[in-house]
């Protein structure tokens, strides 16, 4: 079966789960045509991401002239289809997060993608993320493209579905995927009764190549946080907790693996709290280095304020490391307090300090027991091949329908 994947930005350091999903589908015999709106100029640390970039076709790299020519060609060859898509783009701009000109740009992008897909035998189009990539996929379909679906990640985009036109997208797609039950519940809040059956939970999956490594005892008094430096990940809260631990004389190292728009603020907090001896920033790193950093720590700590279900939590658990995180979104669906790690209320620095201290003071055999329980649980729920098989069934069903 030949399908197309559409992503806003790909490949990307934080989007390895998409790459793993595509590769798992290819192992099942699918032929996947990769399309991204942007991402050709990303700084990439992982060799697999570099290879993915060579396999991906980028819409915006073609420039404005190519988009205008594509729209003109659709006007001359499919005027009624283009008019229908134009009406939909205007409707999507009503009460939306972005103004009408942006939605018209999405329409031009859809025109170019529709031309790319012509003659390639694409039987289904799947978009990752429920924002602009899903809208572009919807417009491609209106222009005469194949049936389509999309995966929604995170909770932020589900908080105000009107801004992203989620109800319209759900009504027009063949099916929608969420990565946890919490997110499906969020979608059900605004979905019409007839559309709720379209929403399926398919977890992000783990590649055995990532976690098939020898066991390493979690002996160092080190914690690692892996993630983009943004408000949602609450690095500022984590550094406040680290400051309190250091003030109490605790011995520890905290590794911040990642980068992002708040790096300067985070470095400022490290200096303000005098944590230079305790905190290390790695910058963006590839999958192998992420694995090494997790294995070198006794636990992953991720004090998120809002989430879907972070892939890095799955990765840490697969590597036999317990997790310190928050009672947010889909995280409690995977992490069991006292068994796989510690969960604390979001934005509760005192509870976070206590959980970090408990982890640092825990005997090695306790951490090993929790790590084994974590690995068993995550491998049962997040095998990339098992989850890709569920997705493949949905793709195949749309062609047979």
Number of C-alpha atoms within 10 A of each C-alpha: 17 16 21 22 22 25 26 21 17 27 30 21 20 18 15 20 19 18 16 18 21 21 19 22 22 15 12 14 12 16 16 19 18 20 21 23 23 18 21 21 10 15 13 18 16 19 12 14 22 16 11 16 21 11 14 20 22 22 23 16 14 12 10 14 9 17 22 16 14 20 22 16 16 21 15 10 11 14 15 13 18 25 15 13 23 19 11 19 23 15 15 24 19 14 12 15 16 13 13 16 12 14 22 18 16 21 27 27 25 28 29 22 25 21 17 14 18 11 7 12 12 18 18 22 25 25 26 22 20 27 21 19 24 29 26 26 32 30 28 29 21 21 24 15 22 23 22 27 27 29 19 23 22 21 19 12 16 21 12 13 21 17 17 23 22 23 16 17 22 23 16 16 19 20 23 27 22 26 21 23 18 21 23 20 15 16 24 16 12 16 20 13 9 8 19 19 12 15 21 19 18 22 23 24 25 27 19 13 7 14 19 10 11 7 11 14 17 22 15 15 17 22 24 26 26 26 23 21 22 16 14 14 19 17 24 18 20 23 19 18 22 26 21 16 17 18 10 9 9 15 13 18 20 22 21 24 21 20 19 13 11 15 17 12 13 20 16 12 18 21 11 11 16 13 18 14 11 16 19 16 17 14 14 22 19 17 18 13 15 21 18 11 23 26 23 20 25 29 29 28 29 23 27 25 18 19 18 20 26 18 19 21 25 26 24 29 29 26 25 30 32 34 32 24 26 26 19 21 20 22 21 15 13 18 25 18 17 10 17 26 24 24 24 20 16 18 15 13 19 14 17 27 20 15 21 24 17 12 24 21 12 12 12 16 11 11 24 20 15 22 27 18 20 27 21 14 18 23 19 9 17 21 17 23 20 17 20 24 17 14 19 17 10 16 23 13 11 16 12 6 5
